[in-house]
Amino acid sequence: MPTVGVGRDRLFAALGETYTQEEFEDLCFRFGIELDDVTTEKAIIRKEKHIEEEAKDDEETIYKIDIPANRYDLLCLEGIAQALRIFNKKQEIPTYSLSHIPKDKMLKMTVRSDQTSQIRPYVVCAVLRGVTFDEARYNSFIDLQDKLHQNICRRRSLVAIGTHDLDTLQGPFTYEALSPKDINFVPLKQTKSFRGDELIEFYKSDLKLKKYLHIIENSPVFPVLYDSKRTVLSLPPIINGAHSAISLQTKNVFIECTATDLTKAKIVLNTMVTTFSEYCEKKFEIEPVEVTYDNGQSYIYPDLAVYDMDVPLSYITDLMGVSLEVEEVTSLLNRMQLRAERSTSSEGQCLVKVHVPPSRSDVLHPCDVMEDVAIAYGYNNIPTRMPASIKPLPLNELSDLLRLEIAMNVYTEVLTWILCSHKENFALLNREDDNSGVIIGNPRGADFEAVRTRLMPGILKTVGSNNKHPKPIKIFEVGDVNLLDETKDVGASNRRHLAALHCGATSGFELIHGLVDRIMEVMGVPFKPEGDIIGYHIKRSEEPEFLPGRQASIICKGKHVGNFGIVHPEVLINFDITDPCSFVEIDIEALL
């Protein structure tokens, strides 16, 4: 969940009421957010720099508030304060509108789509006229951009926001993509002009901006925005130009969002303009900009259209487990910034017509409406009741029974990572990559670049990390593995596996074989000769992770369900294990 830091005194002033910490925590809980921490700016700095120093009484109190990840409208003080005022019935839901400007007098942005399609194809724009900034509002405006960049914008890879002092520019504007050597301008907070390629080298030493360079660094063209005088507005997603930098004196703000995802660009632009239009001379009014592509297509942004959703009253009340009248539901939704009214379907069903404003991009489905009703009603006010059915799924019931049985055989259960390295999935087990595993895009590290296709790597890593533990080590795991599966709509499927390992100087084939027999006995599957489809039998196998001649496949009711044997010495060396190990892995879903 994103955390937003806001000044307590300024927040209370915006709310028009003062609260004790306990009262504010209660208000946050009732609204569905959480007061995570109470600190000061200087305390945050001291913590970052590991400075031991006593706090002073005059330090401003900062509330750190956790908000839901999809509530982009709450990423700054203005959004939180407005939402809480409406929740407390101290403010009406605002109506956002576009300025009435003839199309021929509207600011225009022309997109050279034959160029920008190579790197960042979309741009959306808007203007906030007559804005009044003070230092706190200005800082909040900048902070909102940073928060959006880190969340929905995915660190500027999907959307990059540029804000400019419109009075320093001359429309119409153009959005192009040019060779880095053909771009030349003075970037924000600099006095020297740089070419595009020089700028990349310059910012490689900048702690904040260097993490965005990879987005365009290797592209033959860089995106760039110009005004009619060829003044550079910005080089997205890296830096704005110094010429159009906004300040406390800025009155007219031009906002542009370049993107690879048009839907997210619209959400980001709507969030920016709806949040800060309350500081405009004409409150909640935004000036549109016409964006024209060179193929002739033309669009007006921002799109402030209200989205209407009809939700059956029974859907809301049944999921909540509370009987409510339609008037109660509409009143609760109004407290959550959603205008609502009674409606009736053609079949006579009672509906709640919900008008979703442009600031609430998180409302996508009737379940989102139901959630807001439940929040406004109060989760603590919803009566508790026993679910209609609490019977576990057959697979989970079987998993629990097997866990109990193996534990009674003096094995200790472990829980290992579902993600592993590609090397652990294949090479360290002496296996070739058979393209059966799911690979993670943009993994956090080499240890989490693939989804495990078997439980063996995690079990072996556990033993390798506990080499000094007294022997024998007897551990097991019951968990899911993941395999590519073209028959599934997501392209992959989970399988529930059971794995057990015996590590010690006397670890042999017969020890793990005995555990296999016990598992099958518990499952009620008798040992039968090969060819019998009622029971199970074992047959010689040639799996590379096991020692040749000391391994077997488990065939149950005519299907291959697992393997067991003595782990190959090369595999043990790969996982830094010094003692012999015997191992079994069974697909327990195949036993159902």
C-alpha positions as CSV (number, residue, x, y, z in Angstrom):
1,M,0.0,0.0,0.0
2,P,1.3,3.5,-0.8
3,T,2.1,5.7,2.2
4,V,1.4,9.4,2.0
5,G,3.1,11.8,4.4
6,V,1.0,14.9,5.3
7,G,1.4,17.7,7.8
8,R,-1.0,17.1,10.7
9,D,-1.8,20.8,11.3
10,R,-2.4,21.5,7.6
11,L,-4.5,18.5,7.2
12,F,-6.7,19.4,10.2
13,A,-7.0,23.0,8.8
14,A,-8.2,21.5,5.5
15,L,-10.7,19.3,7.3
16,G,-12.0,22.2,9.3
17,E,-11.7,20.2,12.5
18,T,-9.0,19.2,15.1
19,Y,-8.7,15.5,16.2
20,T,-6.7,13.7,18.8
21,Q,-4.5,10.9,17.4
22,E,-7.0,8.3,18.6
23,E,-10.0,10.1,17.0
24,F,-8.1,10.5,13.7
25,E,-7.1,6.8,13.7
26,D,-10.8,6.0,14.1
27,L,-11.8,8.3,11.3
28,C,-9.2,6.7,9.0
29,F,-10.4,3.2,9.9
30,R,-14.0,4.1,9.2
31,F,-13.0,5.5,5.8
32,G,-10.8,2.5,4.8
33,I,-7.4,4.0,5.2
34,E,-4.9,3.7,8.1
35,L,-2.7,6.0,10.1
36,D,0.6,4.1,9.9
37,D,3.0,6.4,11.8
38,V,3.3,9.7,13.5
39,T,6.7,11.4,13.0
40,T,8.3,14.7,12.0
41,E,10.3,15.7,8.9
42,K,13.4,16.2,10.9
43,A,12.9,12.8,12.5
44,I,12.7,11.2,9.0
45,I,15.9,12.9,8.0
46,R,17.6,11.8,11.2
47,K,16.5,8.2,10.6
48,E,17.7,8.2,7.0
49,K,21.1,9.6,8.1
50,H,21.3,7.4,11.3
51,I,21.7,10.5,13.5
52,E,21.1,10.2,17.2
53,E,19.5,13.4,18.3
54,E,16.7,14.5,20.6
55,A,13.5,15.7,18.9
56,K,12.6,19.3,19.5
57,D,9.1,20.6,20.5
58,D,8.8,22.9,17.5
59,E,9.1,20.2,14.8
60,E,6.0,19.8,12.6
61,T,4.1,16.6,13.1
62,I,3.8,14.4,10.0
63,Y,1.0,11.8,9.7
64,K,2.0,8.9,7.5
65,I,-1.2,7.4,6.0
66,D,-1.5,4.1,4.2
67,I,-4.0,4.2,1.3
68,P,-5.4,1.5,-1.0
69,A,-3.1,0.9,-4.0
70,N,-5.8,1.8,-6.5
71,R,-6.9,5.0,-4.9
72,Y,-4.8,7.4,-6.9
73,D,-7.0,10.3,-5.9
74,L,-5.7,9.9,-2.3
75,L,-2.0,10.2,-3.0
76,C,-1.8,13.8,-1.6
77,L,-3.1,15.9,1.2
78,E,-5.7,17.6,-1.1
79,G,-7.2,14.3,-2.1
80,I,-7.3,12.9,1.4
81,A,-8.8,16.1,2.9
82,Q,-11.5,16.3,0.2
83,A,-12.5,12.7,0.6
84,L,-12.7,12.9,4.4
85,R,-14.7,16.2,4.2
86,I,-17.3,14.5,1.9
87,F,-17.3,11.4,4.1
88,N,-18.0,13.6,7.2
89,K,-20.8,15.4,5.2
90,K,-18.9,18.7,5.3
91,Q,-18.6,19.1,1.6
92,E,-20.7,18.3,-1.5
93,I,-19.3,16.0,-4.2
94,P,-17.5,18.4,-6.6
95,T,-18.6,18.5,-10.3
96,Y,-15.6,18.8,-12.7
97,S,-16.1,20.6,-16.0
98,L,-14.2,21.7,-19.0
99,S,-13.9,25.4,-19.9
100,H,-16.2,26.5,-22.7
101,I,-13.6,27.4,-25.3
102,P,-14.3,27.3,-29.1
103,K,-12.3,24.6,-30.8
104,D,-10.5,27.0,-33.0
105,K,-9.1,28.9,-29.9
106,M,-8.2,25.8,-28.0
107,L,-4.5,25.0,-27.3
108,K,-3.3,22.3,-29.7
109,M,-0.8,19.5,-29.5
110,T,0.2,17.9,-32.8
111,V,1.7,14.4,-32.5
112,R,4.2,13.1,-35.2
113,S,3.0,9.6,-34.8
114,D,5.2,8.2,-37.5
115,Q,8.1,9.2,-35.1
116,T,6.6,8.7,-31.6
117,S,5.2,5.2,-32.4
118,Q,8.8,4.0,-32.2
119,I,9.2,4.9,-28.5
120,R,6.3,6.5,-26.7
121,P,3.2,6.9,-28.9
122,Y,0.6,8.7,-26.8
123,V,0.3,12.1,-25.2
124,V,-2.6,13.7,-23.3
125,C,-2.7,17.3,-22.1
126,A,-4.7,19.9,-20.0
127,V,-4.4,23.4,-18.5
128,L,-5.1,24.6,-15.0
129,R,-5.9,28.3,-15.3
130,G,-5.6,30.9,-12.5
131,V,-3.9,28.5,-10.0
132,T,-2.8,30.0,-6.7
133,F,0.2,28.3,-5.2
134,D,1.8,28.7,-1.8
135,E,4.8,26.7,-0.7
136,A,2.7,23.8,0.8
137,R,0.5,23.5,-2.2
138,Y,3.4,23.6,-4.6
139,N,5.2,20.9,-2.7
140,S,2.1,18.8,-2.6
141,F,1.7,19.3,-6.4
142,I,5.2,18.0,-7.0
143,D,4.8,15.1,-4.5
144,L,1.6,14.0,-6.2
145,Q,3.6,13.7,-9.5
146,D,6.3,11.6,-7.7
147,K,3.7,9.3,-6.1
148,L,1.9,8.7,-9.4
149,H,5.3,8.0,-11.1
150,Q,6.1,5.4,-8.5
151,N,2.6,3.7,-8.7
152,I,0.4,3.7,-11.7
153,C,3.1,5.1,-14.0
154,R,5.4,2.2,-13.0
155,R,8.5,4.3,-12.5
156,R,7.7,6.4,-15.6
157,S,7.9,3.3,-17.9
158,L,4.1,3.6,-18.7
159,V,3.5,7.3,-18.2
160,A,5.7,10.3,-17.6
161,I,4.2,13.6,-16.3
162,G,5.4,17.0,-17.3
163,T,4.2,20.3,-15.7
164,H,5.0,23.7,-17.2
165,D,4.5,27.4,-16.7
166,L,2.2,28.1,-19.7
167,D,3.0,31.8,-19.6
168,T,6.6,31.1,-20.6
169,L,5.5,29.1,-23.7
170,Q,3.8,29.7,-27.0
171,G,1.4,27.3,-28.5
172,P,0.6,25.3,-30.5
173,F,2.8,22.4,-29.3
174,T,4.3,19.4,-31.1
175,Y,5.2,16.0,-29.8
176,E,8.0,14.4,-31.8
177,A,10.7,11.7,-31.6
178,L,14.1,12.7,-32.9
179,S,17.7,11.5,-32.9
180,P,19.4,12.3,-29.6
181,K,22.0,14.4,-31.4
182,D,19.2,16.6,-32.9
183,I,17.8,17.5,-29.4
184,N,19.4,20.4,-27.6
185,F,18.1,22.2,-24.5
186,V,18.8,23.4,-21.0
187,P,17.3,20.8,-18.5
188,L,15.6,21.6,-15.2
189,K,17.9,23.0,-12.5
190,Q,20.8,23.4,-15.0
191,T,22.3,26.4,-16.8
192,K,24.1,24.6,-19.6
193,S,22.6,23.3,-22.8
194,F,22.9,19.6,-23.5
195,R,22.3,17.3,-26.5
196,G,20.1,14.3,-25.9
197,D,22.9,11.8,-25.9
198,E,25.0,14.1,-23.6
199,L,22.1,14.3,-21.2
200,I,22.0,10.6,-20.8
201,E,25.7,10.5,-19.9
202,F,25.3,13.5,-17.6
203,Y,22.4,11.9,-15.6
204,K,24.1,8.5,-15.1
205,S,25.6,9.9,-12.0
206,D,22.3,11.4,-10.7
207,L,20.9,9.2,-7.9
208,K,17.3,10.1,-8.7
209,L,17.2,10.2,-12.5
210,K,19.6,7.5,-13.5
211,K,17.0,4.8,-12.7
212,Y,14.8,6.1,-15.6
213,L,17.5,6.3,-18.3
214,H,17.1,2.7,-19.4
215,I,13.6,3.5,-20.7
216,I,14.9,5.4,-23.7
217,E,18.7,5.1,-23.5
218,N,19.1,2.4,-26.3
219,S,16.4,3.8,-28.6
220,P,17.5,5.4,-31.9
221,V,15.0,8.3,-31.2
222,F,14.1,10.2,-28.0
223,P,10.6,11.7,-27.4
224,V,10.6,15.4,-27.1
225,L,7.9,18.2,-26.8
226,Y,8.3,21.6,-28.4
227,D,6.3,24.8,-28.4
228,S,5.8,26.9,-31.6
229,K,9.2,28.6,-31.1
230,R,10.9,25.2,-30.8
231,T,11.5,25.7,-27.1
232,V,11.8,22.2,-25.5
233,L,9.2,21.5,-22.9
234,S,10.5,18.2,-21.8
235,L,12.5,15.1,-22.7
236,P,10.1,12.4,-21.3
237,P,10.5,10.3,-19.2
238,I,13.8,11.9,-18.0
239,I,13.6,15.7,-17.4
240,N,11.7,18.8,-18.1
241,G,13.2,21.9,-19.7
242,A,14.4,24.8,-17.4
243,H,12.7,27.4,-19.6
244,S,9.1,26.3,-18.6
245,A,9.8,25.3,-14.9
246,I,6.9,26.1,-12.6
247,S,7.3,28.1,-9.4
248,L,5.3,29.7,-6.6
249,Q,4.5,32.5,-9.0
250,T,3.1,30.3,-11.7
251,K,-0.6,31.0,-12.5
252,N,-1.3,28.9,-15.5
253,V,0.0,25.3,-15.5
254,F,0.2,23.2,-18.7
255,I,0.2,19.5,-17.9
256,E,1.3,16.8,-20.5
257,C,1.5,13.1,-20.0
258,T,3.4,11.0,-22.5
259,A,2.8,7.3,-22.4
260,T,3.0,3.8,-23.8
261,D,-0.4,3.0,-22.2
262,L,-3.2,5.5,-23.2
263,T,-5.7,4.3,-20.6
264,K,-3.2,4.9,-17.7
265,A,-2.2,8.3,-19.2
266,K,-5.9,9.4,-19.1
267,I,-6.2,8.3,-15.4
268,V,-3.0,10.1,-14.5
269,L,-4.1,13.3,-16.2
270,N,-7.5,13.2,-14.6
271,T,-6.0,12.6,-11.2
272,M,-3.7,15.6,-11.5
273,V,-6.3,18.1,-12.8
274,T,-9.2,17.0,-10.6
275,T,-7.1,17.1,-7.4
276,F,-5.6,20.6,-8.0
277,S,-8.4,22.3,-9.9
278,E,-9.8,23.3,-6.4
279,Y,-7.0,25.9,-6.4
280,C,-8.0,27.4,-9.8
281,E,-9.7,30.8,-10.1
282,K,-12.7,28.9,-11.4
283,K,-13.0,26.1,-9.0
284,F,-13.0,22.5,-10.5
285,E,-12.9,23.9,-14.1
286,I,-10.2,22.6,-16.4
287,E,-9.1,24.0,-19.8
288,P,-9.0,21.3,-22.5
289,V,-6.3,20.7,-25.1
290,E,-6.9,19.3,-28.6
291,V,-4.4,16.5,-29.4
292,T,-4.1,15.8,-33.2
293,Y,-2.3,12.9,-34.8
294,D,-0.8,13.2,-38.2
295,N,-3.2,10.6,-39.5
296,G,-6.0,13.1,-39.0
297,Q,-7.4,11.7,-35.7
298,S,-8.2,14.4,-33.1
299,Y,-9.1,14.1,-29.4
300,I,-10.0,16.5,-26.6
301,Y,-8.3,16.0,-23.2
302,P,-8.9,15.6,-20.4
303,D,-11.9,13.3,-20.7
304,L,-14.0,14.2,-17.6
305,A,-17.0,12.2,-18.7
306,V,-19.0,10.6,-15.8
307,Y,-19.4,6.8,-16.1
308,D,-22.8,5.5,-15.2
309,M,-23.1,2.0,-13.6
310,D,-26.4,0.2,-12.7
311,V,-26.0,-2.1,-9.8
312,P,-28.8,-4.3,-8.5
313,L,-29.7,-3.5,-4.8
314,S,-29.8,-7.2,-4.1
315,Y,-26.2,-7.6,-5.3
316,I,-25.0,-5.1,-2.7
317,T,-27.1,-6.3,0.2
318,D,-26.5,-10.1,-0.5
319,L,-22.7,-9.7,-0.6
320,M,-22.7,-7.5,2.5
321,G,-25.1,-9.7,4.4
322,V,-27.1,-6.6,5.5
323,S,-30.6,-5.6,4.5
324,L,-30.6,-2.0,3.4
325,E,-33.1,0.3,1.6
326,V,-32.1,1.9,-1.6
327,E,-32.2,5.3,0.0
328,E,-29.7,4.2,2.6
329,V,-27.4,2.8,-0.1
330,T,-27.4,6.0,-2.1
331,S,-26.7,8.0,1.0
332,L,-23.7,5.8,1.9
333,L,-22.4,6.1,-1.7
334,N,-22.6,9.9,-1.6
335,R,-20.3,9.8,1.4
336,M,-17.8,7.9,-0.7
337,Q,-17.8,10.5,-3.5
338,L,-20.1,8.5,-5.7
339,R,-23.4,10.2,-6.7
340,A,-26.2,7.6,-6.7
341,E,-29.9,7.4,-7.2
342,R,-32.7,4.9,-7.4
343,S,-33.4,3.2,-10.7
344,T,-35.5,0.3,-12.0
345,S,-34.6,-2.3,-14.7
346,S,-37.0,-3.2,-17.5
347,E,-37.9,-6.4,-15.5
348,G,-38.8,-4.3,-12.5
349,Q,-35.6,-5.0,-10.5
350,C,-34.5,-2.3,-8.1
351,L,-31.2,-0.8,-9.2
352,V,-28.8,1.7,-7.8
353,K,-27.6,4.0,-10.6
354,V,-24.1,5.1,-9.7
355,H,-22.4,8.1,-11.4
356,V,-18.6,7.5,-11.2
357,P,-16.6,10.7,-11.4
358,P,-13.4,11.0,-13.4
359,S,-11.4,11.1,-10.1
360,R,-12.5,7.6,-9.1
361,S,-10.7,5.4,-11.7
362,D,-10.8,2.5,-9.1
363,V,-14.5,1.9,-9.6
364,L,-14.6,-0.7,-12.4
365,H,-17.2,-3.3,-11.3
366,P,-20.3,-3.6,-9.2
367,C,-18.2,-5.2,-6.5
368,D,-16.3,-1.9,-6.1
369,V,-19.6,-0.1,-5.5
370,M,-20.5,-2.8,-2.9
371,E,-17.1,-2.3,-1.2
372,D,-17.7,1.5,-0.9
373,V,-21.2,0.9,0.6
374,A,-19.7,-1.6,3.1
375,I,-16.9,0.9,4.1
376,A,-19.4,3.8,4.6
377,Y,-21.8,1.5,6.5
378,G,-18.9,0.4,8.7
379,Y,-17.3,-3.1,8.7
380,N,-17.7,-3.3,12.5
381,N,-21.5,-2.8,12.0
382,I,-21.9,-5.7,9.7
383,P,-23.2,-8.7,11.8
384,T,-20.9,-11.7,11.9
385,R,-22.3,-15.0,10.6
386,M,-21.1,-18.5,9.9
387,P,-20.4,-19.1,6.1
388,A,-22.9,-21.3,4.4
389,S,-20.2,-23.9,3.7
390,I,-16.9,-24.3,5.4
391,K,-16.0,-27.7,3.9
392,P,-12.4,-27.6,2.6
393,L,-11.6,-28.4,-1.0
394,P,-10.8,-32.1,-1.6
395,L,-7.2,-31.2,-2.6
396,N,-6.6,-29.1,0.5
397,E,-8.2,-31.8,2.7
398,L,-5.9,-34.4,1.2
399,S,-2.9,-32.1,1.6
400,D,-3.6,-31.7,5.3
401,L,-4.0,-35.5,5.8
402,L,-0.7,-36.2,4.1
403,R,1.0,-33.5,6.1
404,L,-0.2,-35.1,9.3
405,E,0.9,-38.6,8.2
406,I,4.4,-37.6,7.1
407,A,4.9,-35.6,10.3
408,M,4.0,-38.7,12.3
409,N,6.9,-40.4,10.4
410,V,9.2,-37.9,12.2
411,Y,9.6,-35.5,9.2
412,T,9.6,-31.7,9.7
413,E,7.6,-29.6,7.3
414,V,9.3,-26.7,5.6
415,L,8.0,-23.9,3.4
416,T,10.2,-22.7,0.6
417,W,9.9,-19.9,-2.0
418,I,7.7,-20.5,-5.0
419,L,10.1,-18.4,-7.1
420,C,13.6,-19.6,-7.8
421,S,16.4,-19.0,-10.2
422,H,16.4,-20.5,-13.7
423,K,19.6,-22.3,-12.8
424,E,18.1,-24.0,-9.7
425,N,15.1,-25.1,-11.8
426,F,17.2,-26.9,-14.3
427,A,21.0,-26.8,-14.5
428,L,21.7,-27.4,-10.8
429,L,19.5,-30.5,-11.1
430,N,21.4,-31.8,-14.1
431,R,18.3,-31.1,-16.3
432,E,18.0,-29.4,-19.7
433,D,15.5,-26.6,-20.0
434,D,12.4,-28.2,-21.5
435,N,10.5,-24.9,-21.7
436,S,7.9,-26.1,-19.2
437,G,8.5,-23.4,-16.7
438,V,7.1,-19.8,-16.3
439,I,9.8,-17.1,-16.5
440,I,9.3,-13.9,-14.6
441,G,9.5,-10.6,-16.6
442,N,11.8,-8.0,-15.0
443,P,12.6,-10.1,-11.9
444,R,13.8,-8.3,-8.7
445,G,16.9,-10.5,-8.6
446,A,18.5,-13.7,-10.0
447,D,17.0,-15.7,-7.2
448,F,13.5,-15.0,-8.2
449,E,13.5,-15.2,-12.0
450,A,11.4,-18.3,-12.6
451,V,8.4,-20.2,-11.0
452,R,9.5,-23.5,-9.6
453,T,8.4,-26.6,-11.7
454,R,9.2,-29.0,-8.9
455,L,9.8,-28.8,-5.1
456,M,13.3,-30.3,-5.2
457,P,15.4,-27.1,-5.5
458,G,13.8,-25.5,-2.4
459,I,14.2,-28.7,-0.4
460,L,17.9,-29.1,-1.4
461,K,18.6,-25.4,-0.7
462,T,17.1,-25.8,2.8
463,V,19.5,-28.7,3.5
464,G,22.4,-26.9,2.0
465,S,21.7,-23.9,4.3
466,N,21.6,-26.2,7.4
467,N,24.6,-28.4,6.7
468,K,25.8,-28.0,10.3
469,H,22.5,-29.3,11.7
470,P,22.7,-32.7,13.4
471,K,22.0,-35.6,11.1
472,P,19.8,-37.1,9.9
473,I,17.8,-34.3,8.5
474,K,14.3,-35.4,7.6
475,I,12.1,-32.7,6.0
476,F,9.1,-32.5,3.7
477,E,7.0,-29.9,1.9
478,V,3.5,-29.9,0.4
479,G,3.1,-27.0,-2.1
480,D,2.2,-25.9,-5.6
481,V,4.5,-25.9,-8.6
482,N,3.7,-24.2,-11.9
483,L,3.8,-25.5,-15.4
484,L,3.0,-23.9,-18.8
485,D,-0.3,-25.1,-20.0
486,E,-1.9,-24.0,-23.3
487,T,-5.3,-25.3,-22.3
488,K,-5.6,-22.7,-19.6
489,D,-6.8,-19.1,-20.2
490,V,-3.7,-17.8,-18.3
491,G,-1.3,-20.1,-20.2
492,A,-0.1,-22.0,-17.0
493,S,-1.5,-24.2,-14.3
494,N,-0.7,-25.0,-10.7
495,R,-0.1,-28.6,-9.5
496,R,0.0,-29.7,-5.9
497,H,3.2,-31.7,-5.1
498,L,4.5,-33.5,-2.1
499,A,8.3,-33.9,-1.6
500,A,10.3,-35.4,1.2
501,L,14.0,-35.8,1.8
502,H,16.2,-37.9,4.2
503,C,19.8,-36.6,4.6
504,G,22.4,-38.5,6.6
505,A,25.3,-40.9,6.4
506,T,22.9,-43.9,6.3
507,S,20.4,-42.4,3.8
508,G,19.5,-45.1,1.3
509,F,17.0,-46.1,-1.3
510,E,15.0,-48.3,1.1
511,L,14.3,-45.4,3.5
512,I,12.5,-43.2,1.0
513,H,10.9,-46.3,-0.5
514,G,9.4,-47.1,2.8
515,L,7.9,-43.6,3.0
516,V,6.4,-44.0,-0.5
517,D,4.8,-47.3,0.6
518,R,3.3,-45.6,3.7
519,I,1.9,-42.7,1.6
520,M,0.2,-45.1,-0.8
521,E,-1.1,-47.2,2.1
522,V,-2.7,-44.0,3.6
523,M,-4.2,-43.2,0.2
524,G,-5.7,-46.7,0.1
525,V,-3.8,-47.6,-3.0
526,P,-2.5,-51.2,-2.9
527,F,0.8,-52.3,-4.4
528,K,0.1,-54.3,-7.5
529,P,2.2,-55.8,-10.3
530,E,2.9,-53.8,-13.5
531,G,-0.1,-53.8,-15.8
532,D,-2.7,-53.6,-13.0
533,I,-4.7,-50.4,-13.2
534,I,-6.1,-50.6,-9.7
535,G,-3.0,-50.1,-7.5
536,Y,0.5,-48.8,-7.9
537,H,3.9,-50.2,-8.8
538,I,7.4,-48.8,-9.3
539,K,9.6,-49.2,-12.4
540,R,13.2,-48.3,-13.2
541,S,13.7,-44.6,-14.2
542,E,16.5,-42.5,-15.7
543,E,16.0,-39.0,-14.2
544,P,19.2,-36.9,-14.3
545,E,18.8,-35.6,-10.7
546,F,19.0,-39.1,-9.2
547,L,21.8,-41.7,-9.1
548,P,21.6,-44.2,-12.0
549,G,20.3,-47.6,-10.8
550,R,19.1,-46.1,-7.5
551,Q,15.9,-44.5,-8.6
552,A,12.4,-45.4,-9.6
553,S,9.2,-44.0,-11.1
554,I,5.8,-44.3,-9.3
555,I,3.0,-45.5,-11.5
556,C,-0.4,-45.3,-10.0
557,K,-3.5,-46.6,-11.8
558,G,-1.6,-46.5,-15.1
559,K,-0.3,-42.9,-14.6
560,H,3.2,-41.6,-13.8
561,V,2.7,-39.7,-10.6
562,G,6.3,-39.2,-9.2
563,N,9.9,-40.3,-8.7
564,F,12.1,-41.3,-5.9
565,G,15.7,-42.4,-5.3
566,I,19.1,-41.3,-4.1
567,V,20.1,-37.8,-5.2
568,H,23.0,-37.6,-7.7
569,P,26.3,-36.6,-6.1
570,E,26.7,-33.8,-8.6
571,V,23.4,-32.3,-7.6
572,L,24.4,-32.5,-4.0
573,I,27.6,-30.6,-4.7
574,N,25.7,-28.0,-6.6
575,F,23.7,-27.3,-3.4
576,D,26.6,-27.6,-1.0
577,I,25.4,-30.7,0.6
578,T,28.0,-33.1,2.0
579,D,25.9,-36.1,3.1
580,P,23.9,-38.6,0.9
581,C,20.3,-37.8,0.4
582,S,17.3,-39.8,-0.7
583,F,14.3,-37.9,-2.1
584,V,10.8,-38.4,-3.3
585,E,8.4,-36.1,-5.1
586,I,4.8,-37.0,-6.0
587,D,2.0,-35.1,-7.8
588,I,-0.7,-35.6,-5.3
589,E,-3.4,-34.1,-7.6
590,A,-2.9,-37.2,-9.8
591,L,-3.9,-39.3,-6.8
592,L,-7.4,-37.8,-6.4
